[in-house]
Amino acid sequence: MWCIMYTHNTPHRREDMHRLQVMVTEEHYAWLKERARASGKSISQVIRELLDEAEAALSRSVMDDPFWDIVGMARGDDPYAGVEHDRHIYADRRE
């Protein structure tokens, strides 16, 4: 299955786009077609938006992850708490 699309630079102006042809599986094509139908967009627009999302996700720093907000929330005097964290977290359940 061939899919013709435009890649783009922001903003989405036709003169900033390049035509591509890509091969996709029948499953991918059906998924793209359904997503485009459900959103009222073209398959090309859906692909451009997916590329934008992937680019944004890849450009985010690992250190921007909210997970790191919990670092330092707890204090203790056991020097092995980080290594033997299960013992501390699940202590009540093991007894």
N, C-alpha and C positions, 0 to 999 in steps of 0.2 A: 504494500500500500504506500503510495506517495502522498506526502502532505506538503503543500507549498505555503510558505509563511514569510513574513518579513521580520528581520531582527531590527533593532532600533537603538538609537541613542536618545536619551531624554532631552527635550520633550518628544512626544510621538509625532514627528512630522514625516511625511512620506519621503521627502528628499534626504532624510537622515537614515532611511531604512535600506536594507539589502535583502534581496530575494534569495531564499534558500530552498532546497529540496531535501527532505529527510525521509528515510524509510522508518515506518513504525509498524509494530505488530497489529494484527486485527483487534486484539484486546485493547491496546493503547488507543487505537483509532476510535473504537467504540466508546471508550471512556472519555476521550477528548470531545467527541461529537455530542455525547450526553451532557457533559459539563458545559459545553458551549450552548446547547439548546436550553438547558435549565437557567443559564445566566443571561440569555439573550445576546450573547457575544459570538464573534466568529471563532473558529478553531485557532486561527492565527493570533487573535487577541488573547485567548486562553493560554496559548503557549508563551506569548510575550510576558504575561503576568506571572506564569510559573517560573520563567527565567528570572524575572525581577525578584521574586520571592527567594529563589535559590541563591541569587547573587547577594541579597541582603543577609541571608542566613550564613553564608560562607564568610562574609566580611565582618560579621560580629566577632568580637574578641571573646575567647573563652572566659576571660576575666569579667566580662559584662554579664555573665550568667548569674541570675538571682541566687543560685545555690550558694555562691560565695558570701552572701549576706549573713549566713549562719555561722561562719567561721568566727571564733572568738566569743560566741554567745555564752558558752559555759566555761566554768573555771573549776579547777581541781588540783590536788597535789599529787596525784598518781602519775608518775612519769611514763607509764605504759598505757595510759588511757587511750591514746591514739592508735596504738598497735593492737591492744586487746579491747577494742571498743564494744564488741558484742557482749563481753562479760559485764560491762558497765550498763549498757543499754537494756539488756535482757535479764539482769540479775534477779529481779523479782519472779520472773517466769520459770527460772531454772530451779528454784528452791522448792 
